[in-house]
């Protein structure tokens, strides 16, 4: 979605991040805010944080199922 890419127009890694976040406006907006508050951080740098968060969610979901 073009709207999700408008948050960080000059970042070449943004399409990958937007895809990873499902082009959800709130998720992309949150990522953009997080990145903009950290000088030198790019959308590519945000990927590990998302991956860790996803892993934590999956871990706790599976734990809750047992």
BAKEKE-241015 format. One record per residue (C-alpha): residue in three letters; residue number from 1; x, y, z. Coordinates in steps of 0.05 Angstrom, whole numbers. Example, Ala and Ser with C-alpha at 12.3 -4.5 7.8 and 13.67 -1.06 7.14 Angstrom:
<pts>
PT type seq      X      Y      Z
PT  ALA   1    246    -90    156
PT  SER   2    273    -21    143
</pts>
This chain:
<pts>
PT type seq      X      Y      Z
PT  UNK   1      0      0      0
PT  UNK   2     28     67    -19
PT  UNK   3      3     99     46
PT  UNK   4     47     56     89
PT  UNK   5    108     75     48
PT  UNK   6     96    150     58
PT  UNK   7    120    148    130
PT  UNK   8    194    139    113
PT  UNK   9    199    157     40
PT  UNK  10    275    159     35
PT  UNK  11    289     92     68
PT  UNK  12    303     37     17
PT  UNK  13    286    -17     68
PT  UNK  14    216      9     80
PT  UNK  15    181    -35     30
PT  UNK  16    207    -97     66
PT  UNK  17    187    -69    134
PT  UNK  18    118    -50    108
PT  UNK  19    109   -120     80
PT  UNK  20    132   -151    146
PT  UNK  21     81   -108    184
PT  UNK  22     25   -127    136
PT  UNK  23     19    -54    113
PT  UNK  24    -22    -41    175
PT  UNK  25    -23     35    183
PT  UNK  26    -18     34    259
PT  UNK  27     40    -16    258
PT  UNK  28     78     23    204
PT  UNK  29     64     89    240
PT  UNK  30     91     60    305
PT  UNK  31    153     34    269
PT  UNK  32    163    101    236
PT  UNK  33    157    138    302
PT  UNK  34    206     90    335
PT  UNK  35    256     97    279
PT  UNK  36    250    173    275
PT  UNK  37    267    180    349
PT  UNK  38    332    142    340
PT  UNK  39    384    180    299
PT  UNK  40    416    136    246
PT  UNK  41    365     80    253
PT  UNK  42    334     54    188
PT  UNK  43    276      9    172
PT  UNK  44    326    -46    161
PT  UNK  45    350    -38    233
PT  UNK  46    278    -47    258
PT  UNK  47    271   -117    229
PT  UNK  48    308   -153    286
PT  UNK  49    263   -119    337
PT  UNK  50    201   -141    300
PT  UNK  51    228   -212    294
PT  UNK  52    243   -215    369
PT  UNK  53    173   -189    385
PT  UNK  54    141   -240    339
PT  UNK  55    182   -295    371
PT  UNK  56    161   -273    441
PT  UNK  57     88   -272    420
PT  UNK  58     92   -341    391
PT  UNK  59    128   -367    452
PT  UNK  60     75   -340    500
PT  UNK  61     17   -363    455
PT  UNK  62     44   -434    454
PT  UNK  63     57   -432    529
PT  UNK  64    -14   -410    542
PT  UNK  65    -41   -468    501
PT  UNK  66     -8   -520    546
</pts>
